[in-house]
Amino acid sequence: MQKSPYCWGTGRRKCALARVRVRPGDGTITINERTLEDYFPRVIWQTSATQPLKTAGLEGKVDVFVRASGGGLTGQSGAVRLGIARALLKLNPDLRPVLKKNGLLTRDSRMVERKKFGQKGARGLRQFSKR
């Protein structure tokens, strides 16, 4: 049985899920068969998604293939970030202290608070009338 040339990593944030494959290459980043700039039009999303590569010093040295689904683009960029960090860790376990120091291996556990009954939203109440 042949060993796969890819290292896999799964990232989640809010309702978004990103399945990431990383392999040594020339620095191509593909998300859902589209380029990084095409999929994430805002620069903040692009920098968030590629932060683990910059931190590890592997920008332009590995190819990244992502299958992202669920949530919005902000959640997906966060999920891609965690997925890339986990995949890089499998590729080279020596990167763990660097990635951990920059907080790239921690899943962001914040979720949307649920709407409560009798209210307009999670915290929003009906307007109170004293008289």
N, C-alpha and C positions, 0 to 999 in steps of 0.2 A: 504494500500500500504506500503510495507516494505522499509525502508531507506537503501540505498546501504552502505556496509561497506567501500567502497573506497572513496577517495577524488581525484578529477580529476584536472589536470593542463595541459595547452597547452603551448608549447614553440616553438619559431621560431627563426632562424638565417640564413642569406643569403637565400638560396632556400630550406633549411631543415625545416621539421616540426616534432615535437615530441609530441605525446599524452601520458600523464603520469598518471598512477593510483598508489596511495599510500594507504597502510593500515598498521595498527600496526602488527608487526610480528617479525621474527628473523633476518632480515637484508638481505634477498635475493634480488638481483637486476637482472632483466631479461629484455633484449632488443631484440625485435623480436624473442622471444623464444630461445635466446642464452645468455650465461653469459656475464657479463661486460667485463671480460678479453678476452673472445673469440671475442666479437663484436668490442671492441676498443683495438687493440693490443698495441698501444703506451700508455705509462704511463701518458703522458700529457693529452691525451683525457680522460683517466680514472679519473684522479684527477679533471679535469674540470667538468666532469659530476657529480661527487659525492661531489663537494664542498659545496652545500647547506646542505647536511646531516652532514658534518663535522662541519660547522658553527653553525648549530642548535643543535649539540650534539645528534643527533638521529641516528648515525651510529650503525648498528646492532639492531635497535629497530623498524624499519619499513621495510616492503616489498615494492619494487618498480617494477612496470611492465610498460614497455615502448613499444610503437609502433612508430618507427622512419622511415621517408621516405624523399626522395628528397635530393639534394645537395651531399656533400662529408662527410667524417667522421669528419672533423673539425667543419663544420657547424652543423652536427647532435649532436656532443658532447655539443656544445653551446646551441642548442635547448633543449636537455635533461636537462641541467643545469637549464635553465629558467623554464621548465615544472615542474621539481622537486620542485623548490623554490615556484612556484605558488600553487602546490598541498599541500605542507607543510603549507602554509599560510592558506589554507582552513581547514586543519586538526587542526591547532592551531594558531588562529589570534594573540596570544601574541608574536609570533616569528617575527612579522613585523619589529620592530626597528633593530633587529640583522641582518636580511636578507637585509634590505634596507641600513644599514650602510656599509655592505660589497659589495654593488652594485649588488646583485643577483636578484633583482626584475626589473631591467632595461633591456629592449630589446635592443640588439645591432643593430642599424638601418643601419649600413654600408652595402652597396650592391655593386656589381660589376658595374663599370661605363660602359655605353654603348659605342660601337664602333661608331666612326663618319665616315660619307661618305668621300671618297677621302683620307682617312688615313688608316694606317695598323691596328690601334687599337684605344683605347680610347684616348691615348696621343701620341702614336708612329706615327711619320710622315715619309714620304718618305725622302731619303737622299737628302740634298740640295747641288746643284752644282753651285758654284759662276761663273765658266767659262765653 
